[in-house]
Amino acid sequence: MKKTNKVLAVPLVALMTFALSGMTAFAGTITVTDVVKGETYEAFKILEYKSNADKSAYSYYLEESNAKTAALKTLLEGAGFTFTESADKTLYYLNATAMDADAIVAALKTAGLTESNALAYAKKTAGSNGEAVFSGLDTGYWFVTTTTGSLCTLATYDDEALIVEKNTVPTVNKKQSATGNSYADDALDLAVGATVYYQIVVTDGTGTDKNIQLTDTMTDGITFNNNIVVADTNKTLVKDTDYTVTVTDNDFVLTLLASYVKTVNNAEITVTYTGTVNENAAMNSDTNTNTVELSYSKQTQTDTVKFSTFDMKLMKTNDKTESADNLSGAKFKVYTAAQGGTAMKFSKDNTGYYVDANGSEEIDAADGTGVNIRGFASGTYYLEETQAPDGYNKLANRQSFTIAATAATTTDVTVKNTANVVLPATGGLGTTLFTTFGLFAILAAGVFLVTNKRIAKEEI
């Protein structure tokens, strides 16, 4: 359980301070230092004060003279205070050193101590100067509380009291990983279909006693896999009764409940889950983000991680050195190796193709205007032509292309095809004529040989 400081000096208790004075009226001051900007600090006067001239003897009391002080007495007794009544009906407070500070703090914060039933009240909203100063206060016994949590500690006291804010607010850190290990703040370089492992680390503050809310917002390029796990510092799973989760579309809100937050102190609570990069991811950009916002009391803070994925445009041309023409009718497969391996798979939508393990291997570049293929991680890839345009030869080997991790625009990839060179040439007449003349020459030679043999026989 979170611990408030125990009694500091007779009759001082954690979260209580004194504005001491002589019998004359005194305008006391309470200064709270190390305040948290925007938080509210409240001071409640709960007992009267009187002392002798040199302050060697003093007492704290209630005058049971009206319904208000009677009601306050009942509230304080419920918090552990005890009183003894004097002959003049004054109720003297006795047992400061015997009371349990935790019980007093809890009781005074929750048992109905308000501006209306306190003897006096002051309220401050902390600015950016690091202090909340209550001035012009009546002398008396003051209870000081804050919206940051359950703990304020008295540092010293006199006619001017000084309280040091000991509550600290929770902090949050967002990390990610491509493997589920070695989480870091660094941006990732991922392909569509890849799993992103996310980790949110909440470091609980000192004295925290309210809900801690985490709002996680994902880019459209991430599909939330709805697999949240919450664990504490010892990697023990936090009970599902200690937090709530609400999922809306692709985002979620996780709330660590105050009843749980009160039981831990400066502990780390880790929230892990995964997402999958989808075809809606922005290409060649670090605008694919996942942001968590932590809200506690009046404080908020955010942390963001990013990833990038890339695209390319495949153009098919002939091998003319000048004014090369785009060709239609080609088909390709993409590999991550120069030889062998398994072809990557793709699906097609209205903007082209995207990496998709559930798609097909072949990419159709038939229209001749180029095809956009998106969702690559950076690296070197290989195109294998499975069908060449009519009248052209397929690539003999796979052609490599590289996508840089720093790519800010689409990577252009051009594949050139060479026209067929197998004879006869397409539509050529010259070869046909040569072939015809050759056949006549062979026939003439045969006739000549036969004729010569007959002549030779007749001469014999």
Secondary structure as GFF3:
##gff-version 3
##sequence-region A 1 460
A	DSSP	beta_strand	16	19	.	.	.	ID=ss1
A	DSSP	beta_strand	28	33	.	.	.	ID=ss2
A	DSSP	beta_strand	40	51	.	.	.	ID=ss3
A	DSSP	beta_strand	58	63	.	.	.	ID=ss4
A	DSSP	alpha_helix	67	78	.	.	.	ID=ss5
A	DSSP	beta_strand	83	85	.	.	.	ID=ss6
A	DSSP	beta_strand	90	93	.	.	.	ID=ss7
A	DSSP	three_ten_helix	96	98	.	.	.	ID=ss8
A	DSSP	alpha_helix	101	110	.	.	.	ID=ss9
A	DSSP	beta_strand	120	125	.	.	.	ID=ss10
A	DSSP	beta_strand	131	137	.	.	.	ID=ss11
A	DSSP	beta_strand	140	146	.	.	.	ID=ss12
A	DSSP	beta_strand	152	156	.	.	.	ID=ss13
A	DSSP	beta_strand	160	165	.	.	.	ID=ss14
A	DSSP	beta_strand	171	177	.	.	.	ID=ss15
A	DSSP	beta_strand	188	189	.	.	.	ID=ss16
A	DSSP	beta_strand	195	203	.	.	.	ID=ss17
A	DSSP	beta_strand	212	218	.	.	.	ID=ss18
A	DSSP	beta_strand	222	224	.	.	.	ID=ss19
A	DSSP	beta_strand	229	231	.	.	.	ID=ss20
A	DSSP	three_ten_helix	240	242	.	.	.	ID=ss21
A	DSSP	beta_strand	243	248	.	.	.	ID=ss22
A	DSSP	beta_strand	251	256	.	.	.	ID=ss23
A	DSSP	alpha_helix	258	261	.	.	.	ID=ss24
A	DSSP	beta_strand	268	277	.	.	.	ID=ss25
A	DSSP	beta_strand	288	296	.	.	.	ID=ss26
A	DSSP	beta_strand	299	308	.	.	.	ID=ss27
A	DSSP	beta_strand	310	318	.	.	.	ID=ss28
A	DSSP	beta_strand	330	335	.	.	.	ID=ss29
A	DSSP	beta_strand	346	349	.	.	.	ID=ss30
A	DSSP	beta_strand	352	355	.	.	.	ID=ss31
A	DSSP	beta_strand	363	365	.	.	.	ID=ss32
A	DSSP	beta_strand	371	376	.	.	.	ID=ss33
A	DSSP	beta_strand	379	387	.	.	.	ID=ss34
A	DSSP	beta_strand	399	403	.	.	.	ID=ss35
A	DSSP	beta_strand	411	417	.	.	.	ID=ss36
A	DSSP	alpha_helix	430	459	.	.	.	ID=ss37
###
